Amino acid sequence: MKIIGIDPGTNVTGYGVVDIQKEGVILLETGSINPRAKDPLEARIHKVYKVLDEILCQYNPEKLILEKLYAHYDYPMTVGILGHVRGVICLLCAQKNIVLVEESPKRVRKALTGNGNASKLQTRRMVAHYLNLDEKKLTLDASDALALALGYAQLQGRAI
C-alpha cells in the first residue's frame, strides 16, 4: 500500500511517500516544499499545489495522511493561514480520488516512539531508524511527514 504523509505549512511543507509491503517499508520519496517567503500567500499555496500534484501523479498513493490541525492560543492567525494549505491538499485528494486521513502528531509519535510527547528530534531518529537512513539528511518537516505515514501504517496493524 502506497501512503503519502504531509506536514503542511505555508513556509515549508514536508512530504514522504512510502510503500508498505509484507517484507517491510520502501521509501519512495521524501522532501520539503519551500515556497519563497517573499511571495504572496496565493503564490506560495500554488507552489505547494503544483509540487504535490506532480508527486501524487507520479506515485499514485492510496492514502494521504495529513497532520491534524492544532490551534495554539498564542498563535491564532496560524490556523487560518494553515487552513489554506490544508484546503489545497484536500482538493488534491478529491481530484485524484485519494483517501484522506487526518492523524494527530501525538498519536503518531506514540505509535512510533512509544511517547506521544516525543520531540521532533526523537521522532526523526525513529523515522531514520525504521527506514535505515542517516537522520542528519532528513529535514524535520520531511521526517514529520514520514512519521505520519509510518505511524498510520503502524496504527493500522501494518508491521514497519
N, C-alpha and C positions, 0 to 999 in steps of 0.2 A: 504494500500500500504506500503510495507516494503522499507525503504530507509536507506542507509548507507552513512554517511558523513565521509570524510577522510581529515585530515590536515597533508599533507606529510612532512617528514623530514628524514634525514639520522641518526640523533641522537635520535629524538623522532617523532613517527608518531601517531597522535591521531585518534581515530575512535569512531563512535557512530552509533548504529543501532536502528531505531525506526520503529514502526508500526503505521501509520496514519489511524485512523478509524473514522467513523462518530461520535462516542461517545467521541473521544479525542485521545491523543497520548499515546502509550505504549512504554516505554523504554525497549528494549530487551537486549542490552549490550553496554557498553562503556568502554574505557580504552586507554592505550597507549602502543605502541610497543617501547621497549627501547633496541636497539642493543648495544653491548659493544662498547664504544668509541675507544678502542684499536684495535678492529678488523679491517681488511682491508675493503675497500668500498664494495667489492663484497660479503663479508660475512654479512655485515650489510643489504645490499639490499636483500640478500637471506632470512634473518630472517623476514624482512617486508613481503616478498612474501609468505613465509610459514604460518605466522600467519594470514595474510589477506585471504589466500586461505582457511584456516580452518574456519574462520568466515563466509566467503561467502558461503561455503558449508553448514554450519550449518543453516544459516538464509535465504539463497536464496533471497536476496533483488531484487526488480525490477529495482531500480535505484541506482547508485553510484554518489554522489555529491563530486566533487574534488575541492579543493581550486584552483582558477585560479592562474597561475604563475605570480608573480610580481617581476620585476627586479629593484633593487635599485642600483644606480650608485656607491654607496660606497662599495658594495659587489658584484662585477661582477662574481666572481667564484661560488657564491651560486646558481645561476641559472643553471649552468652546472651540479653541484653535485645533486641538487634537481631534475633535469631532469631525472636522473637515477631512482629515486624512483617513480616519476610520470610515467615513462615508464613501470615499473613493474605493477603499478596499472592499466594502460591502457591495458596491456597484459592480466591481470586477467579478466578485463571486457570483452575482446574479447573471451577468453577461456570459460567464464561462460555465455556468451550471456546476459550481464547486460548492460542496457543503461547508458552511461557515460554522466554526465552533469558537466560543469565547471561553477562555480559561483565565483564572486569576493567577498572578505571579506567585502568590503564596502557596497555592495548591500545587502548582507545577514544581516549585522549589522543594516542597515537601516530598513529592514523588521522586525527584532526582537525588536530593541530598539527605533526605530524612529530616530536614529542618525547614519549615515554611518561612523562617526569618533569615535564611542563609543570605549572605551578602552577594552582590553581583560577582565579586571575585571568586567566592566559593562556588557559585553556580557555574561560572566559566571553567573553573578547574574540573568540575564533574562532567561538564559537556565535553571538554577536551579529552578527558579520560574515556568516556563512552565511545568517542569517535576516533580515538587514537591520534589526536592532533597536538601540536605544540600550542599550549594555551596562550602564549605571548603573541601568536599570529592571529588570534581571534579578537575582534573588537568586542566591547561589552554589548553593543547593540546586536551584533550578529550572534553572540553566544546566548543572549536573552531570547532571540528568535528561535534558535536551535533548541533551547531549553523548552520552549513552548511545544515544539513538535515532538521532542523526545518525551517530555513529561506527559503529553496527551497519550502517546503510544503506551507508556508505562501504566497510566491510569486506566487504559482500555484492556489491560492484561497482556499486552504485547511485550515479549522479552526484548530488552535492548541490551 
